Structures are given as structure tokens and as C-alpha cells.
Amino acid sequence: MTSKSISEISKPIRSELISFESIFREAMKSKVGLVDLIARYIIRQKGKKIRPLLVLLSSKIFGEINERSYRGAVLVELLHSATLIHDDVVDNSDKRRNFWSINYIFKNKIAVLMGDYLLSRGLFIAVDGKDFDFLGVITDAVKRMSEGELLQIQKTRKLNIDEETYFKIISDKTSSLLETCCQIGAMSTSSLQSDHEAMKNYGHNLGLAFQIRDDILDYDGKFSIIGKPIGGDIKEKKITLPLIFALNQVSESESSKVKSLLKKPGKDGVQKIIDFVHRNGGIDYSISVAKKYSQVAKDSIVNFSDSESKSSLESLVDFVVERKN
């Protein structure tokens, strides 16, 4: 069965997402002309808006979406936007979602400061709304995202990422923010700690499945990812789950040859590494692991009452695992 589209998944909160868009645009405004110009440019880059979708669905599964739910959604989307801008500076990226990146247009200094502005706006909105419980969750996510990025840089330099380290990296870099979305959403409409923990667990496992699928797509030549060309991770010397598994299937000497190729892959080298991963079961293994985490995510919310929001959260898991871009 084909997974539902994001449009179908968002159906239970369609009107609330429209309200969110308006609140988010207002939150981005500044009296400083350059800041406002860049903010409007960011808003034009319409992504899937997975994170506010998660906040609002996680809110509605327990009750009616309220002002705190919207503030939580704005907070995580501002944080996400800030990290994307900073990531583009770190990676020296020219494009994102087929748009020129902020650092490409305005240079690194302005891009870094704009990222700082968005983060501070999010924190201000939480403080102004007296959502102090949100701040504890969000600051932990920021810490983990930074640690995950630095750990990946450290390990990439030595090309010694094993499966345990890989999961530590993606748990901090990707899952931490999705956990935060689901936890904050639940906190806005439920006072039960068990609800908060269940949604956090859902977001954690969804995040792992999401990132593994993203890493699989880098090795699958049948698809082209918007803003991320096939073999992009290989060119950046990133060792992800498909390659980790494949390397563990061969002799130490062959593994060393592949790692040497990874240091300076070139065009032919990229294809050779992709072929190596396919040949040694890296794709099939990674798909099975992604499906395992997707099932754990669904199991996390199985005891909640049936509703359109619960159904959409379950469908979102399928969308993440089956997505082609």
C-alpha cells in the first residue's frame, strides 16, 4: 500500500497549519531591514514543515490546539531554520531546496548572525509566553544537536565511525529535534508525564527512521534528492549506516581500500563506493533497521485513543520510511 502524502497526513490540522503560517511570519518580522529581507526569503523556501506538523498533531492527539501549541510550533521551526542556516555555513553549501543558501547570497557573517537572530527569537517567544517548561526541552535539544555535529566532524576526520557511534550521532543531530516537537506538543495539551514520554519516544524513533532513510537515499541512484545530490555524503566523507554495514561484511584489507577511496573519491570513486554498498547488502540492511525503528515509533502511541491525529502520526511514520526525496 502506498503511504499517504504530507497533504493527506496534515488533514486533521489543516486549518491550524494555516494559522501557524500566519503566526510564524509575524514571529520572523524585524524592524531591521536586512533581517526582515532575509526572513521573507526564508519563508519563501517552503519545505514539508514536518516539525510544526509534529507539534500540532502531538497537541491535538490529547486535546484542542491552543496558544501554547502554536508557540511551541513556532519555537521549533525557528530553531530548525537557524540550524539549517548554520549547517549551510559549516558545509559551505550553495543551495537548499533549490534556493540559493543564505550564506551564498549574503556571505557567512550575515548568515551566522541571522541564525543567531532566529534562535533568540524562538527563546524570546517562549519566555514571553512563560513557557519555561519548553525552554528546558529545547535547550537540551540545541546542546545535543551541537554535540552530534561535532562528534560527526571528529569521527569523519579519522573515518572510524562504527554503528554505535552512528546511532549516537543521528540520535543527537536528528532525533533530538523531532523528540522535542512531539514532547512540546504533548506538553501544551496534556499534564500527564506519561503522555509526554510516549510522544518523546515516538519522535525519537521517527527521527532515527527518518535519518536512516535519508542516508539510504544517498546511495540509491534511482532518485535525486532536492538539495542533496546522490553520493553527497560520500563526497563529504561521511560514513553512514549503509556503508558501515557493508564495510563489516568484507576483509580488513578490502575495508581499508574502500576507506582510502573515500578520502579522495572523485567521480569514479563515488560510484565504486555506491556499488560496493549495494553489493554487500548495505541498502537492504539499512531498510530493515529503518522499518524496525518505524514500528517502535508506532508502538509508542498504540495505547492512545483512536483519532484522526493518531492515524496521521502513524501515517507519517510510513511516509518517512517510504519517501523518495
Residue frames relative to the residue before (quaternion, step in Angstrom):
aa qw qx qy qz dx dy dz
M 1.0000 0.0000 0.0000 0.0000 0.00 0.00 0.00
T 0.4378 -0.7014 0.4992 0.2592 3.58 -0.90 0.94
S 0.4741 -0.6755 0.4820 0.2942 3.58 -0.95 0.86
K 0.5803 -0.5870 0.4418 0.3515 3.55 -1.23 0.55
S 0.5000 -0.6274 0.5026 0.3221 3.55 -1.24 0.50
I 0.6634 -0.4833 0.3774 0.4288 3.59 -1.27 0.27
S 0.6149 0.5555 -0.3413 0.4436 3.58 1.04 -0.75
E 0.6759 0.4779 -0.2871 0.4820 3.60 0.97 -0.86
I 0.6444 0.5359 -0.3117 0.4476 3.56 1.03 -0.86
S 0.7146 0.4665 -0.2489 0.4580 3.58 1.01 -0.82
K 0.3669 0.7828 -0.4522 0.2194 3.60 1.28 -0.11
P 0.6812 0.5000 -0.3252 0.4245 3.68 0.80 -0.83
I 0.7790 0.2727 -0.1524 0.5437 3.60 1.17 -0.45
R 0.2106 0.8295 -0.4998 0.1331 3.59 1.19 0.48
S 0.6922 0.4624 -0.2849 0.4752 3.61 0.85 -0.93
E 0.6402 0.5241 -0.3215 0.4605 3.60 1.07 -0.75
L 0.6267 0.5261 -0.3416 0.4623 3.62 1.07 -0.65
I 0.6072 0.5318 -0.3475 0.4772 3.59 1.09 -0.66
S 0.6472 0.5042 -0.3078 0.4818 3.58 0.99 -0.86
F 0.6266 0.5455 -0.3303 0.4479 3.58 1.01 -0.84
E 0.6358 0.5466 -0.3297 0.4339 3.59 0.90 -0.94
S 0.6644 0.5029 -0.2940 0.4683 3.57 0.96 -0.89
I 0.6652 0.4941 -0.2942 0.4762 3.59 0.94 -0.92
F 0.6498 0.5272 -0.3123 0.4498 3.59 1.01 -0.84
R 0.6391 0.5177 -0.3260 0.4661 3.60 0.95 -0.85
E 0.6525 0.5166 -0.3065 0.4620 3.56 0.99 -0.86
A 0.6554 0.5310 -0.2989 0.4462 3.58 1.02 -0.85
M 0.6718 0.5177 -0.2838 0.4474 3.58 1.14 -0.65
K 0.5361 0.6737 -0.3933 0.3225 3.59 1.20 -0.47
S 0.0221 -0.7807 0.6246 -0.0004 3.53 -1.21 0.65
K 0.4887 -0.6495 0.4949 0.3071 3.57 -1.19 0.55
V 0.5810 0.5402 -0.3739 0.4804 3.58 1.30 -0.20
G 0.4908 -0.7268 0.3999 0.2664 3.57 -0.50 1.21
L 0.6753 0.4982 -0.3024 0.4521 3.59 0.87 -0.93
V 0.6386 0.5195 -0.3218 0.4677 3.59 0.97 -0.84
D 0.6727 0.5004 -0.2944 0.4587 3.58 0.91 -0.93
L 0.6188 0.5490 -0.3262 0.4575 3.58 1.07 -0.79
I 0.6900 0.4650 -0.2779 0.4800 3.58 0.87 -0.96
A 0.6179 0.5535 -0.3386 0.4440 3.58 1.03 -0.80
R 0.6683 0.4896 -0.3002 0.4728 3.60 0.94 -0.87
Y 0.6153 0.5381 -0.3351 0.4686 3.59 1.13 -0.67
I 0.6390 0.5248 -0.3175 0.4642 3.59 1.02 -0.83
I 0.6558 0.5309 -0.3080 0.4395 3.59 0.93 -0.93
R 0.6128 0.5619 -0.3376 0.4413 3.59 1.14 -0.68
Q 0.6519 0.5154 -0.3150 0.4584 3.60 1.13 -0.58
K 0.0592 -0.8487 0.5256 0.0065 3.55 0.41 1.23
G 0.1134 -0.7757 0.6192 0.0459 3.57 -0.58 1.18
K 0.7352 -0.3983 0.2923 0.4641 3.56 -1.22 -0.40
K 0.2788 -0.7858 0.5014 0.2308 3.60 1.28 -0.34
I 0.1030 0.8344 -0.5291 0.1150 3.57 0.99 0.92
R 0.6899 0.5274 -0.2965 0.3975 3.59 0.88 -0.93
P 0.6823 0.4257 -0.3115 0.5061 3.66 0.82 -0.77
L 0.5713 0.5780 -0.3695 0.4506 3.58 1.14 -0.61
L 0.6655 0.5038 -0.2913 0.4674 3.57 0.95 -0.91
V 0.6387 0.5279 -0.3302 0.4521 3.58 0.92 -0.89
L 0.7280 0.4584 -0.2509 0.4438 3.57 0.76 -1.06
L 0.6436 0.4916 -0.3277 0.4865 3.62 1.02 -0.71
S 0.6565 0.5054 -0.3036 0.4707 3.60 1.04 -0.81
S 0.6122 0.5194 -0.3387 0.4906 3.58 1.22 -0.46
K 0.7310 0.4725 -0.2474 0.4256 3.56 0.76 -1.10
I 0.5657 0.6043 -0.3948 0.3987 3.59 1.13 -0.43
F 0.7461 0.3655 -0.1989 0.5198 3.60 1.25 -0.51
G 0.8057 -0.1376 0.1125 0.5650 3.61 1.15 -0.32
E 0.7216 -0.4199 0.3139 0.4522 3.56 -1.25 -0.33
I 0.5051 -0.6334 0.5000 0.3060 3.56 -1.02 0.85
N 0.0720 -0.8175 0.5711 -0.0180 3.57 -0.84 1.03
E 0.7631 -0.3665 0.2531 0.4683 3.59 -1.27 -0.10
R 0.6325 0.5255 -0.3343 0.4605 3.58 1.03 -0.75
S 0.6086 0.5485 -0.3486 0.4553 3.59 1.06 -0.73
Y 0.6708 0.4931 -0.2913 0.4712 3.58 0.92 -0.93
R 0.6504 0.5065 -0.3260 0.4628 3.60 0.94 -0.85
G 0.6362 0.5254 -0.3245 0.4626 3.58 1.04 -0.76
A 0.6536 0.5105 -0.3069 0.4669 3.58 0.99 -0.85
V 0.6502 0.4999 -0.3087 0.4818 3.59 0.99 -0.83
L 0.6299 0.5537 -0.3274 0.4353 3.58 0.97 -0.88
V 0.7225 0.4323 -0.2676 0.4686 3.61 0.75 -0.98
E 0.6520 0.5067 -0.3362 0.4529 3.61 1.02 -0.66
L 0.6150 0.5213 -0.3405 0.4838 3.59 1.12 -0.64
L 0.6456 0.5074 -0.3145 0.4763 3.57 0.98 -0.84
H 0.6544 0.5145 -0.3106 0.4589 3.58 0.92 -0.91
S 0.6513 0.5138 -0.3107 0.4640 3.60 0.94 -0.89
A 0.6419 0.5267 -0.3156 0.4593 3.57 1.02 -0.85
T 0.6858 0.4823 -0.2970 0.4571 3.59 0.90 -0.88
L 0.6109 0.5428 -0.3557 0.4535 3.61 1.06 -0.66
I 0.6459 0.5133 -0.3140 0.4698 3.58 0.97 -0.88
H 0.6779 0.4806 -0.2911 0.4741 3.58 0.89 -0.92
D 0.6232 0.5426 -0.3362 0.4517 3.60 1.04 -0.77
D 0.6508 0.5201 -0.3161 0.4539 3.59 0.98 -0.83
V 0.6203 0.5170 -0.3362 0.4846 3.57 1.12 -0.67
V 0.6635 0.5124 -0.2979 0.4566 3.59 0.89 -1.00
D 0.7534 0.3920 -0.1970 0.4898 3.58 0.93 -0.97
N 0.3464 -0.7538 0.4806 0.2843 3.58 1.33 -0.15
S 0.2461 0.8048 -0.4976 0.2102 3.57 1.06 0.86
D 0.3661 -0.7371 0.5317 0.1999 3.56 -1.06 0.80
K 0.8151 0.1686 -0.0541 0.5516 3.58 1.08 -0.71
R 0.0255 -0.7460 0.6641 0.0423 3.50 -1.37 0.45
R 0.8376 -0.0478 -0.0305 0.5433 3.58 -0.76 1.14
N 0.6735 -0.5268 0.2684 0.4437 3.57 1.00 0.94
F 0.5724 0.5016 -0.4075 0.5047 3.59 1.25 0.45
W 0.5422 -0.5700 0.4884 0.3776 3.54 -1.19 0.51
S 0.4752 -0.6839 0.4737 0.2864 3.59 -0.94 0.86
I 0.6519 -0.5221 0.3818 0.3958 3.57 -1.25 0.46
N 0.6779 0.4951 -0.2982 0.4544 3.58 0.93 -0.87
Y 0.6187 0.5382 -0.3508 0.4522 3.60 1.12 -0.59
I 0.7173 0.4421 -0.2516 0.4762 3.58 0.94 -0.91
F 0.8334 0.2547 -0.0831 0.4834 3.56 0.74 -1.13
K 0.4852 -0.6717 0.4055 0.3859 3.60 1.38 -0.06
N 0.7251 -0.5221 0.2717 0.3574 3.51 -1.29 0.61
K 0.6455 0.5527 -0.3375 0.4050 3.58 0.86 -0.94
I 0.6901 0.4618 -0.2720 0.4864 3.57 0.87 -0.97
A 0.6272 0.5446 -0.3382 0.4424 3.60 1.02 -0.79
V 0.6594 0.5021 -0.3094 0.4663 3.60 0.89 -0.91
L 0.6754 0.4913 -0.2929 0.4656 3.58 0.91 -0.92
M 0.6319 0.5212 -0.3365 0.4647 3.60 1.05 -0.71
G 0.6224 0.5281 -0.3306 0.4737 3.56 1.04 -0.75
D 0.6399 0.5178 -0.3118 0.4747 3.58 1.01 -0.84
Y 0.6339 0.5407 -0.3247 0.4476 3.58 1.01 -0.86
L 0.6745 0.5010 -0.2989 0.4525 3.59 0.88 -0.95
L 0.6409 0.5185 -0.3184 0.4680 3.57 1.00 -0.83
S 0.6785 0.4878 -0.2918 0.4654 3.59 0.90 -0.93
R 0.6074 0.5486 -0.3510 0.4550 3.61 1.08 -0.68
G 0.6504 0.5225 -0.3105 0.4557 3.55 0.98 -0.87
L 0.6697 0.4932 -0.2926 0.4718 3.56 0.93 -0.94
F 0.6323 0.5341 -0.3273 0.4559 3.60 1.03 -0.80
I 0.6450 0.5244 -0.3222 0.4529 3.60 0.94 -0.89
A 0.6545 0.5047 -0.3101 0.4699 3.59 1.00 -0.82
V 0.6655 0.4930 -0.3003 0.4731 3.59 0.93 -0.88
D 0.6587 0.5230 -0.3011 0.4493 3.56 0.93 -0.95
G 0.7178 0.4148 -0.2375 0.5062 3.58 1.09 -0.73
K 0.4023 -0.7373 0.4410 0.3164 3.56 1.40 0.05
D 0.3608 0.7115 -0.5070 0.3265 3.56 1.06 0.82
F 0.0223 0.8591 -0.5104 0.0293 3.56 0.75 1.07
D 0.5873 0.5665 -0.3728 0.4418 3.58 1.17 -0.49
F 0.6011 0.5532 -0.3510 0.4576 3.60 1.15 -0.61
L 0.6401 0.5721 -0.3295 0.3929 3.57 0.98 -0.90
G 0.6309 0.5348 -0.3374 0.4496 3.58 1.01 -0.77
V 0.6683 0.4986 -0.2877 0.4713 3.56 1.01 -0.87
I 0.7163 0.4761 -0.2654 0.4356 3.57 0.81 -1.01
T 0.6545 0.5075 -0.3299 0.4531 3.61 0.98 -0.75
D 0.6084 0.5316 -0.3512 0.4731 3.58 1.11 -0.63
A 0.6363 0.5290 -0.3221 0.4599 3.59 1.04 -0.81
V 0.6449 0.5184 -0.3218 0.4602 3.60 0.95 -0.88
K 0.6390 0.5265 -0.3187 0.4615 3.58 0.98 -0.87
R 0.6968 0.4802 -0.2786 0.4542 3.56 0.85 -0.99
M 0.6308 0.5348 -0.3351 0.4515 3.59 1.01 -0.78
S 0.6572 0.5021 -0.3022 0.4740 3.58 1.00 -0.84
E 0.6580 0.5075 -0.3052 0.4650 3.57 0.95 -0.91
G 0.6477 0.5304 -0.3162 0.4462 3.58 0.98 -0.85
E 0.6551 0.5109 -0.3022 0.4674 3.56 0.97 -0.88
L 0.6812 0.4859 -0.2847 0.4678 3.59 0.93 -0.92
L 0.6280 0.5214 -0.3371 0.4692 3.60 1.05 -0.73
Q 0.6461 0.5154 -0.3239 0.4605 3.59 0.97 -0.81
I 0.6382 0.5168 -0.3268 0.4678 3.60 0.95 -0.83
Q 0.6563 0.5241 -0.3065 0.4479 3.58 0.92 -0.96
K 0.7252 0.4409 -0.2463 0.4681 3.58 0.83 -1.00
T 0.6084 0.5665 -0.3518 0.4303 3.59 1.08 -0.69
R 0.6155 0.5657 -0.3399 0.4309 3.57 1.04 -0.77
K 0.7591 0.3553 -0.1879 0.5121 3.58 1.05 -0.78
L 0.3194 -0.7771 0.4786 0.2549 3.59 1.34 -0.16
N 0.5335 0.6382 -0.4006 0.3843 3.59 0.98 0.82
I 0.2729 0.7661 -0.5309 0.2382 3.57 0.93 0.92
D 0.1295 -0.7686 0.6218 0.0768 3.58 -0.77 1.05
E 0.7391 -0.4344 0.2678 0.4396 3.58 -1.29 0.13
E 0.6330 0.5365 -0.3335 0.4476 3.61 1.00 -0.79
T 0.6686 0.4883 -0.2918 0.4789 3.57 0.95 -0.90
Y 0.6071 0.5658 -0.3427 0.4403 3.58 1.02 -0.82
F 0.7039 0.4577 -0.2754 0.4682 3.58 0.85 -0.95
K 0.5850 0.5458 -0.3695 0.4726 3.59 1.13 -0.55
I 0.6643 0.5150 -0.2967 0.4532 3.58 0.93 -0.94
I 0.7424 0.4093 -0.2612 0.4615 3.61 0.69 -0.99
S 0.5645 0.5753 -0.3863 0.4485 3.57 1.19 -0.48
D 0.7206 0.4302 -0.2384 0.4886 3.57 0.96 -0.90
K 0.7179 0.4723 -0.2642 0.4379 3.59 0.85 -0.95
T 0.8118 0.2652 -0.1036 0.5098 3.59 0.87 -0.94
S 0.7237 0.4671 -0.2709 0.4296 3.57 0.65 -1.11
S 0.5956 0.6119 -0.3759 0.3599 3.59 0.97 -0.80
L 0.7020 0.4536 -0.2833 0.4703 3.61 0.92 -0.83
L 0.6508 0.4961 -0.3291 0.4711 3.61 1.01 -0.70
E 0.5757 0.5543 -0.3598 0.4816 3.58 1.15 -0.64
T 0.6611 0.5311 -0.2900 0.4436 3.54 0.93 -1.03
C 0.6271 0.5443 -0.3301 0.4489 3.59 0.96 -0.89
C 0.7239 0.4509 -0.2490 0.4589 3.56 0.77 -1.07
Q 0.6485 0.5219 -0.3112 0.4585 3.56 1.03 -0.81
I 0.6735 0.4856 -0.2922 0.4745 3.59 0.90 -0.93
G 0.6154 0.5464 -0.3432 0.4526 3.57 1.02 -0.78
A 0.6790 0.4838 -0.2816 0.4751 3.56 0.90 -0.96
M 0.6476 0.5414 -0.3124 0.4359 3.59 0.99 -0.84
S 0.6508 0.5472 -0.3144 0.4220 3.58 1.13 -0.62
T 0.8032 0.2494 -0.1263 0.5260 3.61 1.17 -0.46
S 0.7516 0.2918 -0.1991 0.5570 3.62 1.23 -0.14
S 0.3183 -0.7511 0.5509 0.1759 3.57 -1.06 0.83
L 0.5586 0.6331 -0.3769 0.3810 3.59 1.28 -0.09
Q 0.4510 -0.6972 0.4931 0.2595 3.58 -0.76 1.07
S 0.6164 0.5616 -0.3471 0.4291 3.59 1.05 -0.71
D 0.6224 0.5251 -0.3317 0.4763 3.60 1.11 -0.68
H 0.6470 0.5263 -0.3115 0.4554 3.56 0.97 -0.92
E 0.6802 0.4953 -0.2834 0.4601 3.58 0.94 -0.94
A 0.6356 0.5323 -0.3302 0.4513 3.57 0.99 -0.80
M 0.6881 0.4673 -0.2827 0.4777 3.57 0.93 -0.90
K 0.6003 0.5452 -0.3541 0.4658 3.59 1.10 -0.67
N 0.6584 0.5088 -0.2966 0.4687 3.57 0.98 -0.89
Y 0.6066 0.5388 -0.3375 0.4773 3.57 1.07 -0.79
G 0.6958 0.4847 -0.2768 0.4521 3.60 0.79 -1.02
H 0.6184 0.5579 -0.3358 0.4400 3.57 1.04 -0.79
N 0.7326 0.4262 -0.2366 0.4750 3.57 0.78 -1.05
L 0.5829 0.5459 -0.3627 0.4803 3.58 1.15 -0.59
G 0.6588 0.5272 -0.3007 0.4445 3.57 0.98 -0.88
L 0.6404 0.5127 -0.3220 0.4726 3.57 1.01 -0.79
A 0.6618 0.4980 -0.3025 0.4717 3.59 0.93 -0.92
F 0.6242 0.5576 -0.3198 0.4442 3.57 1.03 -0.88
Q 0.7238 0.4474 -0.2578 0.4578 3.58 0.79 -1.02
I 0.6182 0.5287 -0.3504 0.4642 3.59 1.02 -0.73
R 0.6417 0.5123 -0.3233 0.4703 3.60 0.97 -0.85
D 0.6261 0.5373 -0.3282 0.4600 3.58 1.00 -0.82
D 0.6843 0.4837 -0.2763 0.4705 3.57 0.97 -0.89
I 0.5966 0.5454 -0.3541 0.4704 3.60 1.14 -0.59
L 0.6554 0.5427 -0.3123 0.4225 3.58 0.90 -0.96
D 0.5946 0.5837 -0.3593 0.4203 3.58 1.15 -0.60
Y 0.7309 0.4004 -0.2187 0.5076 3.57 1.22 -0.53
D 0.6354 0.5407 -0.3283 0.4427 3.56 1.26 -0.14
G 0.2905 -0.8231 0.4706 0.1291 3.55 -0.22 1.31
K 0.5384 0.6386 -0.4024 0.3747 3.59 1.27 -0.13
F 0.7795 0.3009 -0.1431 0.5304 3.56 1.16 -0.53
S 0.2397 -0.7410 0.6089 0.1508 3.52 -1.22 0.57
I 0.2706 -0.7896 0.5343 0.1336 3.56 -0.65 1.11
I 0.4947 -0.6567 0.4796 0.3066 3.56 -0.90 0.97
G 0.8433 0.1297 -0.1192 0.5077 3.55 -0.77 1.05
K 0.7667 0.2555 -0.1598 0.5669 3.61 1.24 -0.06
P 0.2212 -0.8160 0.5190 0.1258 3.59 -0.02 1.25
I 0.6312 -0.5189 0.4105 0.4048 3.56 -1.22 0.51
G 0.8074 0.2409 -0.1983 0.5008 3.56 -0.94 0.93
G 0.3566 0.7643 -0.4754 0.2503 3.58 1.26 0.19
D 0.6490 0.5146 -0.3149 0.4635 3.57 0.99 -0.84
I 0.6326 0.5353 -0.3320 0.4507 3.57 1.01 -0.81
K 0.6568 0.5147 -0.3070 0.4575 3.58 0.94 -0.89
E 0.7053 0.4224 -0.2490 0.5120 3.57 1.16 -0.65
K 0.4629 -0.7183 0.4047 0.3256 3.59 1.37 0.21
K 0.3818 0.7192 -0.4913 0.3091 3.58 1.14 0.61
I 0.2100 -0.7679 0.5948 0.1115 3.55 -0.83 1.04
T 0.0270 -0.8163 0.5758 -0.0379 3.57 -0.48 1.25
L 0.7979 -0.3801 0.1849 0.4299 3.58 -1.31 0.22
P 0.6481 0.5152 -0.3617 0.4286 3.68 0.78 -0.78
L 0.6974 0.4562 -0.2690 0.4828 3.58 0.95 -0.87
I 0.6022 0.5599 -0.3566 0.4435 3.61 1.02 -0.78
F 0.6777 0.4838 -0.2959 0.4681 3.59 0.85 -0.97
A 0.6659 0.5160 -0.3089 0.4414 3.60 0.86 -0.96
L 0.6474 0.5238 -0.3156 0.4550 3.59 0.99 -0.83
N 0.6707 0.5055 -0.2943 0.4561 3.58 1.09 -0.70
Q 0.6324 0.5476 -0.3272 0.4395 3.60 1.26 -0.22
V 0.7271 0.4177 -0.2235 0.4970 3.61 1.21 -0.31
S 0.6752 -0.4853 0.3668 0.4171 3.54 -1.33 0.18
E 0.6599 -0.5180 0.3718 0.3974 3.56 -1.26 0.41
S 0.6479 0.5248 -0.3235 0.4474 3.58 1.01 -0.78
E 0.6667 0.4797 -0.3096 0.4791 3.60 0.98 -0.81
S 0.6140 0.5499 -0.3320 0.4588 3.55 1.07 -0.78
S 0.6487 0.5205 -0.3029 0.4653 3.58 1.00 -0.86
K 0.6339 0.5324 -0.3277 0.4552 3.59 1.04 -0.78
V 0.6569 0.5029 -0.3075 0.4701 3.57 0.98 -0.89
K 0.6565 0.5045 -0.3111 0.4667 3.60 0.98 -0.83
S 0.6207 0.5261 -0.3389 0.4724 3.59 1.07 -0.69
L 0.6363 0.5203 -0.3093 0.4783 3.55 1.06 -0.82
L 0.6321 0.5564 -0.3190 0.4349 3.56 1.08 -0.78
K 0.5952 0.5902 -0.3625 0.4073 3.60 1.11 -0.64
K 0.7799 -0.0025 0.0132 0.6257 3.59 1.07 -0.79
P 0.0868 -0.8768 0.4703 0.0499 3.57 0.48 1.21
G 0.1424 -0.7798 0.5914 0.1479 3.61 0.80 -0.92
K 0.7202 -0.4447 0.2961 0.4425 3.60 -1.27 0.06
D 0.6791 0.4806 -0.2913 0.4722 3.60 0.87 -0.92
G 0.6453 0.5459 -0.3124 0.4336 3.57 1.01 -0.85
V 0.6143 0.5501 -0.3420 0.4506 3.57 1.02 -0.81
Q 0.6859 0.4760 -0.2820 0.4728 3.58 0.86 -0.96
K 0.6269 0.5391 -0.3373 0.4501 3.59 1.02 -0.76
I 0.6636 0.4917 -0.3008 0.4769 3.59 1.00 -0.84
I 0.6173 0.5323 -0.3367 0.4714 3.60 1.04 -0.78
D 0.6642 0.5000 -0.2956 0.4705 3.60 0.92 -0.94
F 0.6245 0.5518 -0.3212 0.4498 3.58 1.05 -0.85
V 0.6641 0.5061 -0.2954 0.4642 3.58 0.95 -0.91
H 0.6564 0.4984 -0.3077 0.4754 3.60 0.93 -0.88
R 0.6721 0.5308 -0.2887 0.4280 3.56 0.91 -0.99
N 0.7771 0.3473 -0.1602 0.4998 3.58 1.06 -0.77
G 0.6560 -0.6127 0.2849 0.3362 3.54 1.13 0.72
G 0.3452 0.7844 -0.4628 0.2267 3.57 1.26 0.25
I 0.6625 0.5085 -0.3029 0.4591 3.58 1.04 -0.80
D 0.6763 0.4961 -0.2973 0.4562 3.59 0.81 -1.02
Y 0.6482 0.5188 -0.3172 0.4582 3.58 0.95 -0.86
S 0.6839 0.4960 -0.2874 0.4513 3.57 0.87 -0.96
I 0.6119 0.5367 -0.3437 0.4684 3.59 1.07 -0.72
S 0.6620 0.5063 -0.3088 0.4583 3.60 0.93 -0.88
V 0.6522 0.5040 -0.3158 0.4700 3.61 1.02 -0.76
A 0.6327 0.5266 -0.3271 0.4641 3.58 0.99 -0.84
K 0.6573 0.5048 -0.3063 0.4683 3.59 0.98 -0.83
K 0.6106 0.5533 -0.3490 0.4464 3.58 1.08 -0.71
Y 0.6995 0.4552 -0.2723 0.4788 3.57 0.87 -0.93
S 0.6099 0.5474 -0.3564 0.4487 3.58 1.09 -0.62
Q 0.6454 0.5067 -0.3210 0.4730 3.59 1.06 -0.71
V 0.6231 0.5257 -0.3380 0.4702 3.59 1.04 -0.75
A 0.6151 0.5411 -0.3420 0.4604 3.59 1.04 -0.76
K 0.6722 0.4892 -0.2963 0.4701 3.61 0.88 -0.92
D 0.6481 0.5323 -0.3142 0.4448 3.57 1.00 -0.85
S 0.5885 0.6080 -0.3571 0.3956 3.59 1.15 -0.62
I 0.7789 0.3044 -0.1598 0.5245 3.60 1.11 -0.63
V 0.3536 0.7855 -0.4595 0.2164 3.59 1.28 0.14
N 0.7050 0.4855 -0.2692 0.4415 3.61 1.06 -0.70
F 0.5263 0.6204 -0.4265 0.3951 3.60 1.23 -0.08
S 0.6171 -0.5549 0.4061 0.3825 3.57 -1.19 0.57
D 0.5411 -0.6236 0.4563 0.3320 3.55 -1.06 0.76
S 0.1626 0.7618 -0.6101 0.1448 3.56 -0.97 0.92
E 0.6606 -0.4803 0.3815 0.4330 3.57 -1.28 0.18
S 0.6443 0.5308 -0.3215 0.4469 3.60 1.02 -0.81
K 0.6429 0.5071 -0.3197 0.4768 3.59 0.98 -0.83
S 0.6461 0.5219 -0.3114 0.4618 3.58 0.95 -0.88
S 0.6579 0.5061 -0.3078 0.4651 3.59 1.01 -0.81
L 0.6322 0.5213 -0.3325 0.4669 3.59 1.03 -0.74
E 0.6390 0.5054 -0.3168 0.4858 3.59 1.07 -0.74
S 0.6632 0.5026 -0.2968 0.4685 3.59 0.98 -0.86
L 0.6039 0.5648 -0.3526 0.4380 3.59 1.11 -0.67
V 0.5999 0.5519 -0.3506 0.4610 3.57 1.10 -0.69
D 0.6674 0.4898 -0.2980 0.4754 3.59 0.91 -0.92
F 0.6262 0.5459 -0.3315 0.4472 3.58 0.99 -0.81
V 0.6588 0.5282 -0.2966 0.4461 3.57 0.93 -0.97
V 0.7175 0.4605 -0.2560 0.4555 3.59 0.86 -0.97
E 0.7603 0.3877 -0.2001 0.4813 3.59 1.08 -0.70
R 0.4395 0.7295 -0.4519 0.2655 3.60 1.23 -0.17
K 0.3546 -0.7487 0.5352 0.1654 3.52 -1.19 0.73
N 0.7838 0.1378 -0.1119 0.5952 3.62 1.29 -0.04
